[in-house]
Amino acid sequence: MSAADNETIARKLPRVLKDAFSTLRETRAAAEGAEEALDGVAHERTDALAAARAADLAGAADAESRSSQYDEADRRQRVAAHEKRRAIEEHREAIESLEDRVTRARTWLADARAGGASAESVAAAERAIATAERRAYAERLLAEDRGWIRRARSSAGAQVVAPAAPSKNGDADSDSTTDAAQTKRRGLPRDEANVRAREILQARPDISAKELAAEIPCATGQIPKLPAWRAVMGRREQEAPARSVHATTMDPELLDLIADQQADMEADARRPARRAARQRKRLAG
């Protein structure tokens, strides 16, 4: 294969991975929609069942109609459950497809690098591969949290592990370090950042927001918006001891001034009453 062909492969890899992730986001949205639809139909079925039982016990004239409505709601729930299973399966396949493309992309990139692809194209492809790997990992964890995937395993059965953080040593990892810096400036998608934050907070629950942003990596301003961070902050507030209020020792002269001021205020308050008493005496005399 010529150097031009290898250059073309290296240039196309980011687009291939981006398209795969776009498909993954679409299948996730479809699965979320199917799950919400099922929840809505389930509530309708519950309401229809309660209405049918009440009508039957009361001997209402519309008892048969209520029973038919329940049957229809039950049928819609079974259809919605089937649609949810189908959407989840498509999402799982999309996750595995992205993981598979990441693995194949590494092989293709190694061949392209050896075949004469430019350093610029290779670096761009490496950044795209690292980003796709993190996204695939985050999507798998999200699916596992939702109960869509039982275990975090690849299609080959090997345990899926978190992508390694970029190394700070050596020229070979300079592109990955640059990618991490660029990612921090842009900010990870919220779902990915929250998954990463949860993992870090489980290991280091006392970490600061600035340190957490550096570990993810993402912008510091994104941290307060993450559900994982808000949950930890809530626990910190609950566990924090109540602040005790310490009495302040005042200067004796200041206390005397306060006492004099209080006496003057009380005297001023009594003056109108004394004036009114003198007026009553004059009128009575």
Buried (B, 14 or more C-beta within 10 A) or exposed (E): EEEEEBBBBBBBBBEBBEEBBEBBBEBBEBBBEBBEBBEEBBEBBEEBBEBBBEBEEEEBEEBEEBBEBBEEBBEBBEEBBEBBBEBBEBBBBBBBBBBBBBEEBBEBBEBBBEBBBBEEBBBBBBBBBBBBBBBBBBBBBBBBEBEBBEEBEBEEEEEBEBBEEBEEEEEEBEBBBBBBEEBBEEBBBEBBBBBBBBBBBEEEEEBEBEEBBBBBBBBBEBBEEBEBBEEBEEEEEEEEEEEEEEEEEEEEEEEEEEEEEEEEEEEEEEEEEEEEEEEEEEEEE
